[in-house]
Structures are given as structure tokens and as C-alpha cells.
């Protein structure tokens, strides 16, 4: 057998690249909470904004905040699961007059863009954003991008979905953060 140094070097590079990718992915999972979760701001605001996309946990958090007196108004933002969130809130005692809908947005950028237009038209100065823990950094960045004069709090749900579903969403969130930086120039830090 003839020794081929090129083939050997390629194999070593492939092993190194595969190992590095595995370490990076493991690190992104291990440090997902400190990297993606952003919980900050006052537990009071003029309105609670619940982002569609995951109905049960977000709706529970919005109800918890509403019942604690964090706000007297709720906006359910987004096409995804808006009916589920609204129904959950109504069935658990939130008056229909306290709930507004922003039904047109299809993604986080549009959640922020369309909801901020509503907030500005109503001269809102402070709002609480409710979303999943892994979605909180990007969603807050989007809202602050479209309405820098409004004081936003990020109070995400800290409960977990089933592990397989959640880690899949965590990896997708990393990709979406990169996409939002390049596509919309919305960095995940403030």
C-alpha cells in the first residue's frame, strides 16, 4: 500500500472539523439559556404583548402577569395560534375588552413592526413582551428596533416544552438570529 499524504491530511481535517462542529453544537445547547434567554425590565407595563407561535406556555405566562396586575391590557400578536391564546385567556377570566389582536404578522419581525404601530398610535410608553425563553432575546431586539422610544420588558415563560421539540427550536433560533442580523440588520443585543 502506498502512503498518500494528501488523503491522510484530508482525513485529519475532516475529523478535526467534525469534532469542532460537535463541540460547538454541544456548547450552544449547554449555554442556550444565558445566550438566548433575556429576562429583564419591570413587571408592570401599559400592555402585555403575547407573541403567537406557541400557545399554551405563552398564554399561561400572560395570564399570570395579567392576574398579578402587571397590566390591564393584552395584545395577542401574530397569525400563529392567536385564536388559541385568546380563547385560553377568555376561558381563564380575562375580559374580552382587555384583549386586542394583531392578526397579520407572520414572523417575529412583523410581530414587532405591526404591534409597535399599534402601540405608537395609542401613545404607549411601556410594554411587556411574553414569549418562549429561547425566543426572548430576538423578540426584544425586534421590538426595540421598531420602537426605541417605548420601554419594553422581556418576561418570557421559563417553563419547558418536551425536550426534543424544545432543542429543535433552540437550534432553529440560533439560525434565525443570524438571519435577522443579515436580512433585517437587527442584532440580538441591545
C-alpha positions in Angstrom: 0.0 0.0 0.0 1.3 3.4 -1.0 1.1 6.2 1.6 -0.8 9.2 0.3 -0.1 12.3 2.5 -2.9 14.3 0.8 -5.5 11.7 1.7 -4.2 11.4 5.2 -4.3 15.2 5.7 -7.8 15.5 4.3 -9.0 12.8 6.7 -7.4 14.6 9.7 -9.0 17.9 8.6 -12.4 16.1 8.3 -12.0 14.6 11.8 -11.0 17.9 13.3 -13.9 19.8 11.5 -16.4 17.2 12.6 -15.1 17.2 16.2 -15.1 21.0 16.3 -18.7 21.2 14.9 -19.8 18.7 17.6 -18.2 20.7 20.4 -19.8 23.9 19.0 -23.2 22.4 18.9 -22.9 20.9 22.4 -21.8 24.3 23.7 -24.7 26.0 22.0 -27.0 23.6 23.8 -25.3 23.8 27.2 -25.2 27.6 27.1 -28.6 28.2 25.4 -30.2 29.8 28.4 -27.6 32.5 29.0 -27.2 33.1 25.3 -30.8 33.2 24.2 -32.9 34.0 27.2 -33.3 37.6 28.1 -35.4 38.3 31.2 -35.3 42.0 32.1 -37.4 45.0 32.9 -40.3 46.0 35.1 -43.1 43.5 35.8 -45.5 46.3 35.0 -46.5 48.0 31.8 -49.3 49.6 29.9 -49.8 46.4 27.9 -48.7 42.8 27.8 -47.8 41.6 24.3 -48.1 37.8 23.8 -46.4 36.5 20.7 -48.1 33.7 18.8 -46.2 30.6 17.8 -46.5 28.6 20.9 -49.9 29.0 22.5 -50.1 27.2 25.9 -47.0 28.3 27.8 -47.1 31.9 26.5 -50.8 32.2 27.3 -50.2 30.9 30.8 -47.5 33.5 31.4 -49.6 36.3 30.0 -52.5 35.2 32.3 -50.1 35.1 35.3 -48.9 38.6 34.6 -52.4 39.9 34.0 -53.7 38.4 37.2 -50.8 39.8 39.1 -51.8 43.3 38.0 -48.8 43.8 35.6 -51.2 45.4 33.1 -54.9 45.8 32.3 -54.5 45.2 28.6 -53.2 42.3 26.4 -52.3 42.3 22.7 -52.0 38.9 21.1 -49.6 39.3 18.2 -49.3 37.1 15.2 -51.3 34.8 13.0 -50.0 31.6 14.6 -52.1 30.3 17.5 -53.8 33.7 18.1 -57.2 32.0 18.5 -55.8 29.5 21.0 -54.2 32.2 23.1 -57.2 34.5 23.0 -59.5 31.5 23.9 -57.3 30.5 26.8 -57.2 34.0 28.2 -61.0 34.4 27.9 -61.7 31.0 29.4 -59.5 31.9 32.4 -61.2 35.1 33.2 -59.6 37.8 31.2 -62.4 40.1 29.9 -62.7 40.4 26.1 -62.4 44.2 26.5 -58.8 43.7 27.8 -57.7 41.7 24.7 -56.7 43.2 21.4 -55.5 41.2 18.4 -52.7 41.9 15.9 -53.6 39.2 13.4 -51.4 40.0 10.4 -47.8 39.2 11.4 -46.2 36.0 10.1 -42.9 36.2 11.9 -41.1 37.9 14.8 -40.1 41.0 12.7 -43.7 41.5 11.7 -44.9 40.9 15.3 -42.7 43.8 16.3 -43.3 46.0 13.3 -47.1 45.7 13.3 -47.6 45.7 17.1 -45.3 48.7 17.5 -47.5 50.6 15.1 -50.5 49.9 17.3 -48.5 50.9 20.4 -47.4 54.2 18.9 -50.9 55.1 17.7 -52.1 54.6 21.3 -49.2 56.6 22.7 -48.0 53.5 24.8 -44.8 54.2 26.7 -44.2 50.8 28.3 -45.0 47.2 27.3 -44.2 43.7 28.5 -43.2 41.1 25.9 -44.2 37.5 26.6 -42.7 34.7 24.5 -40.7 31.5 25.0 -37.4 31.8 26.9 -35.3 30.9 23.8 -37.1 33.4 21.7 -36.9 36.3 24.1 -33.6 37.9 23.0 -34.5 38.2 19.3 -38.1 39.3 20.0 -36.9 42.1 22.4 -34.3 43.2 19.8 -37.0 43.4 17.2 -39.4 45.4 19.3 -36.7 47.8 20.4 -35.7 48.2 16.7 -39.1 49.3 15.7 -40.0 51.4 18.7 -36.8 52.6 20.5 -38.8 55.2 22.5 -41.0 52.6 24.2 -39.7 50.9 27.3 -40.0 47.1 26.8 -39.7 44.5 29.4 -38.9 40.9 28.5 -40.7 38.4 30.8 -40.6 35.1 28.9 -42.1 31.9 30.0 -39.4 29.9 31.8 -41.3 26.6 31.5 -40.1 24.0 29.1 -41.7 22.2 26.2 -40.9 18.5 25.6 -37.1 18.2 25.3 -36.9 17.1 21.7 -39.2 19.8 20.5 -37.5 22.5 22.5 -34.0 21.7 21.5 -35.0 21.6 17.9 -36.5 25.1 18.4 -33.3 26.3 20.2 -31.1 25.3 17.2 -33.6 27.0 14.8 -33.4 30.1 17.0 -29.7 30.4 16.5 -30.1 30.2 12.8 -32.9 32.8 12.9 -30.7 35.2 14.9 -28.0 35.0 12.2 -30.7 35.5 9.6 -32.2 38.6 11.4 -28.7 40.2 11.6 -28.0 39.8 7.9 -31.5 40.2 6.5 -33.0 42.9 8.7 -29.9 44.4 10.4 -31.5 43.5 13.8 -28.7 42.3 16.1 -29.7 40.2 19.2 -28.1 42.6 21.7 -29.2 46.0 22.8 
